[in-house]
Amino acid sequence: MRLVALLMQHPLGRVSATYALGALMCLTSARLPAKVGPDGHLKRLAEQNRSLWDKELIRDGMGLLTEAGVGGEITPYHFEAGIAAYHATSRTWEDTDWPAILSLYNELLRIRPSPVIALNRAVALAEAEGAAAGLKAIEAIEDKERLRRYPYYYTGLADLNLRLGRMDAARRNFLKASELVESPAEKQFLLGRMRECQEDLDPSSADAQ
């Protein structure tokens, strides 16, 4: 963020791509205070306490995004910052404008096709049209071999299978993701989600409720 700020101070660096990148950094960094809960465990975006998000960074990011719209040039940073803006300005996970986010991912995938962007688009599609549609989109990703060592490929599969009640597949994918992440906090988080699937499979858990 410091480097981008320096670029924006230089005449040659004051271009729309720089402002869009700055907006993206501010809007995503604004969520960091809520990424870890009071218990020290990682929180998914859907679970985060949004009142903890850095409002000043969100305000700065939205301002930079407006600046990025001047000049007519559209870069991948513009679409990524737009996606981050929808998240940052949504009061709750449920209020998020997923069709708009999906539209931005469609454009991003068009100008910068990659398996990772296709995966992120599939997750947005699942929120907009349902888990089955998202899972189908993941299965249709071209060149999936490039995702075989990408842990978030498996978390995407796990989440969608979990939502569809496919506990065995969810558990296997959470385990695979936990084997690929390097962060101890992420590993603990994923193993915890894997155990949730095991609890749902245990008939005795229903009797205890």
Secondary structure, 3 states (H helix, E strand, C coil): CHHHHHHHHCHHHCCHHHHHHHHHHHHHHCCHHHCECCCCCECCHHHCCHHHCCHHHHHHHHHHHHHHCCCCCCCHHHHHHHHHHHHHCCCCCCCCCHHHHHHHHHHHHHHCCCHHHHHHHHHHHHHHHCHHHHHHHHHCCCCHHHHCCCHHHHHHHHHHHHHCCCHHHHHHHHHHHHHHCCCHHHHHHHHHHHHHHHHHHCHHHHHHC
